[in-house]
Amino acid sequence: MRMYDIIEHKRDGRALSDEEIEFFVRGYVAGETPDYQASALLMAIFLRGMDAHETTTLTLAMEHSGDLVDLSSIPGIKVDKHSTGGVGDKTSLAVVPIVASLGVPIAKMSGRGLGHTGGTLDKLESIPGLSTAIDRDRFFQIVRTHGAAIIGQTGNLVPADKLIYALRDVTATVDSIPLIASSIMSKKLAAGSDRILLDVKTGSGAFMKDLDSSIALAEAMVAIGEGAGRETVALITNMDRPLGHAIGNALEVAEVVDTLRGNGPADLTHECCALAAEMLILGGRASTLDEGRSLAEQAIANGSAFAKLCEMVAAQGGDTAYLEDTSRFGAAPVAHEVTAPRDGYLAAIDTTAVGTASVELGAGRETKDDAIDYLAGITLLKNRGDAVAAGEPIAILHTADEAHLAAARPTFEGALTIASEPPAAEPLLFARVTAAGVERFA
Ligand code: URA
């Protein structure tokens, strides 16, 4: 078999055989296939696509390119959650303790911020003392004892994705449904949970900007999960504006604490309960979405979800005094109020630009090795659809110094559109995708 022929087949629009796909993944990970041939194949896949069978074969070949996590020693149905990435998306930090407090074990490997999107590990690490670099045995022990842990990737998990993702990043082949689906699902399958909930974001702050492509991505990922014998459900959720009021690491942890104490923003609380309800069904703890939602609401109301967050944070070495009293995090030295230039409505928010502004304030990394400023970020006082009066505060930008503020301010201000008329209302949840099909809510 030759890479030349595989590239030619895909270039001409043919479906690749299992052997061809496995040959590519094996050869590229082994260093036998040069980057220029791998790049040519990725571009051919980008342009010609892959059918469901090819996408599943690619995912399984990538999954098996490195170590696999075996969670079978942890009792219960283990349910994983993955978000395709958003701005202000702190749902994992709230949903994991809600679901674990109701008896469904969660052994979660999360990622760091990527581009304009935040990452769960960075948020967690803003809690002093907390470690996400925990070895496999201790990780399992925490999940067995406390029902939940969130750590970074350990071991040599899915090396094929690391290599292929890095190549996609520099060859303009990121935005391809089969390539995104195989990248995400190979990591979810290797991480070993029995069932998977996917939160596929749609809108100006998401990888997929329109609903139809978000649904197509969700369908591809659900088909892969089900094909691999793992029940998989996807919710398509709104990322046309940031979720909640807080963007930035410690700010988001404080908002999660408010949410688990029953005082969180309505949109965030609603979305967390919807995601938790799905996970409770997948975990066999609820039989209907209504039951799941009401269990999640009770776990917030009776304090058990907040207690579970504290338990998990303590087990990972974090100082829970910061959760009991979030004012201990302190505040960034510079707090700049952004005000409305005129009367009207906040008609649109370029959410990717808001995420970029947050990175420029110091809440994310411009380069791989940058240190994060845990106190930097944005507090939104208004969100999409709200009425604003000239001079009224819209947001507070938090950062270390005037230089960071000068970089981020135009990016943030340029992300806002003020119009005379309110925008059409948009739902928080657009659709639910399962093996049975697509259920659209809007
Ligand atoms: N997240 C991933 O892990 N992979 C992609 O391709 C896109 C988003």
Boltz pocket constraint, residues with backbone or C-beta under 6 A from the ligand:
constraints:
  - pocket:
      binder: B
      contacts: [[A, 84], [A, 174], [A, 179], [A, 180], [A, 181], [A, 183], [A, 184], [A, 207]]
      max_distance: 6.0
